[in-house]
């Protein structure tokens, strides 16, 4: 039969591991929380997220863009209501948002309000449209590029999805 002291010595490593795991998981839970919550005042949103890279009008409210940078694959938007309070904060470079862009109908401002500024703006030699390229992580897995084409009047002509050439090393292989 084991003495109480012997039982405690055997249980100590297991108890320490359990406490360490619980502490680590509680830290992870706080990391999964969005940095801002709906209903927070605009000043608090800017204090926590920093100055937005762009601000777009949206009816009676505004959309704050937090751009990903040249090689970023995620972009966040904070929607501020007419009461200067946060309505939502979300990652907007998703298939759902790109598929919501309407060809022959949406303008450049509509696209900016939905998904923000592109990774790159260009014109391709054989296509008579301005192309906005969005390099994003499709379904959280694939390095993809969504391209939105605009005519000279600033109306969306078409949308195409394909591999992101920034991450395609096949052209470097022999």
Secondary structure, 3 states (H helix, E strand, C coil): CCCHHHHHHHHHHHHHHHHHHHHHHHHHHHHHCCCCCCCCEHHHHHHHHCCCCEEEEECCEEEEEECCCCCCCCCEEEEECCCCEEEEEEECCCHHHHHCCCCCCCEHHHHHHHHCCCCEEEECCCCCCEEEEEEEEECCCEEEEEEEEECCCCEEEEEEEEECHHHCCHHHCC
